Amino acid sequence: MFLLLLLVLGHTFTLQILASSVATNFISPGQELVYGDNLFSLDGKFALGFFQTGSKSHNTLNWYFGIWFSKVPTITPVWVANCDDPIKEPALVRFTISRDGNLVVLDKPNNSMIWSSQVSIRTNTTIAVLTNNGNLVLQNTLSSSDILWQSFDHPTDTFLPGAKIGWDKDTGLTRRLVSRKNLIDPARGRYCYELGPKGLILTPLNSSIVYWSSGEWNGQYFSLIPEMVSHNLIDFKFVNNKHEEYFTFTLLNDTMIMHHRLDVSGQMKTLIWDEVSQAWLGSYSNPKAQCDVYALCGPFTVCSDNPAQYCSCMKGFSIRSQEDWELSDRSGGCVRNTPLNCKSNRSTTGMTDEFYSMSNVELPQNAYKIGAATSARECENVCLRYCSCTAYSFIDSICTIWHEELINVKQQHIDTMDTNGAVLYLRLAAKEMQTRKSGKRVTIRVTTIIIVTALSLLALILLVFLLTILRNNRGRSGGTLKNLQDGGGIIAFRYTDLQRATKNFLEKLGAGGFGSVFKGYLTESATIAVKRLDGACQGEKQFRAEVASIGVIQHINLVRLIGFCCEGERRLLAYEHMPNRSLDMHLFQNNSTVLGWSTRYKIALGVARGLAYLHERCQDLIIHCDIKPQNILLDASFVAKIADFGMAKLMGRDFSRVLTTARGTAGYLAPEWISGVAITAKVDVYSYGMVLMEIISGRQNSIEQYNAGGDCAVFFPVHAAQMLLEGDVASLVDEKLSGDVNLEEAERLCKVACWCIQDDESDRPTMGEVVRILEGLLDLEVPPMPRLLEAITRSSLPTSSYFCNPSE
């Protein structure tokens, strides 16, 4: 009995040792990691263990052993041991240190090895440690500097801070990244990121084709990535000595979670984890254009830089594997719907292959130039002689043909300045072309019958009547629709449609200077907000401005225009409905929901992203000109969306300033509006700064006395600047939050706000810089007092209540 008790106690003690080891950052000989157990780096940033990836819908639920970010809710692997050898039964698998000192993943029942570090070790006194930078290190227990193996020497698709891309000249070890197979399978994919003779390069795996290069290192940065110099959160380093040549980097902010990975798309992407939105935010990617990645879409496809659908099949082709495409693996490309007929006896069938023209494309590589052909017809005949010929082009009296698969065909935009746009003649089976032609013939036949039938007296009278109405409507509308398109998903509503949708404008949501807004229903589940513009002159200007600006753009932080109505003098705009109304209702009305601090910060960041998109990423620069809480709407999840583009100003990218009449709302107007000089996008930055003050304080920035203590009275933005200088940000925060505030974020918002409302527009940041600051990627110094604002405040307040410095 006593012996049995000892055995039980001993077993319990062993389990306690193993349990405690799991909570540490190392594993020793004799210990095991099983399914459900994890090692964590000492700072808690990384975890090591077994994780699952895949999809039930694709029947690919597999297990892997690797490292991931432990503070990110969704498993995001940064290194995987058994990429090409997934585990089906994790409960039967162990990670441990073998008798020879190597790290191994074992299938115990079968006594088989799934993965091993496979190094020659002279001693079995080893220990495995997960470091704070995400490196799994196998080292000698007797000497921590004796590193026998490390995961940094065998990266998968992620480049972590402190790791190296390059090679060891003594051992021949090459460190490079290889992309994953698809979104759920970490097996080796199609693209490689490595150090070449003249800098970092991206290539298809095991290919000499370089589709992106960083350029050579000039001592500070790679020549084709000059933005490396301005990056103040990362320290880059390039080493080339007699022992090794490599590139590495370190983070100056250890708390930042950054994922620098070779994506399935073939782009090298840098993602930053955003705690506020709980999502990965893209910082930059190389190459910047998706279609610059070699053979991204596979054979017989066309690549377009349209983020919604950048790969599409050529005419007469269909996707080879829909399942692979859904997982972002488009390497299979597309296959023919109808085989070519080149070997058929033309005299018997009377058919041969034909050609379909694809205009304004960048031609594929690996072409063969035919010198004998002197005309397009001759060039076509040359292609028809070869069954393997799949396309031809004839440009500047030069005939070029392509054999077998067509790869890397890119669609040029109509307005592109690229001169490579050309016509490619794609070879298709005659049957495929006949189907197309027969469809046209049927259409023509039906159309002819309709036209003949319509040549009746009643039809002519109806036609004249319709033309008369159309002419009268055009005359009344003053050509409003002349430059409007109802494409791009924007609906041209009839007045009766919107009248019915709003139940004859029954439920009023609000009113503004240009009209009223009503709630409407397109269907039982599709709710809209209909703005009915009042005033023939001013309403017409706003109508044109709104449709011309927001009608052609889409962004998560911009309210979406669904459609418009233009009948006679009636002007209506239909927008997506925002259930949580406008920001001002939550900030300034006591009976509304009190916005928590995290929601306020998310709103501030969302508005900044929306403005940055308008200023920096649209085809035309769009200045909103009326940023205020009333024009910031909140959806069901309190995501901020900028609305009311009636005062917006569109500018070509060749212009940085525009002279226009003053517009906007008092209290949010930049000083340059008052002086009458030409404005820039910095007027929106100023208004945004004023809105930030209101988000922080929960009070309106009206020119009213604000008791700052004693007999002094100040305008709140001036008071906020003073408190920021004195380091007392806590006193500025909305009292309704009861102190539940992240003071570090509050100080950041306050700094941004004070920089945004600087007198000189050149001192204000761009909205792109504001976004990076709020994301924690840039730091700000304490801003100076906006002196012009202070002076204006003094002149606006009673003589007895001028601003007085608390320090006086």
PyMOL commands that set and color helices and strands:
alter all, ss='L'
color gray80, all
select helices_A, chain A and resi 2-22+90-92+151-153+226-230+290-292+322-326+346-349+376-385+430-454+457-477+480-483+495-501+536-552+583-588+597-617+629-631+671-675+682-697+716-726+730-732+735-737+743-756+761-763+767-774+787-796+799-801
alter helices_A, ss='H'
color red, helices_A
select strands_A, chain A and resi 26-27+32-34+38-40+46-53+62-69+77-80+93-97+103-107+112-116+126-130+136-140+143-150+165-168+174-175+177-180+188-196+199-204+212-213+234-240+244-251+258-262+268-274+279-286+301-303+311-313+317-319+334-336+354-362+368-370+389-395+398-403+409-411+422-428+491-492+508-512+515-521+527-533+561-567+570-576+621-623+632-634+640-642+649-651+706-707+713-714
alter strands_A, ss='S'
color yellow, strands_A
deselect
rebuild
show_as cartoon
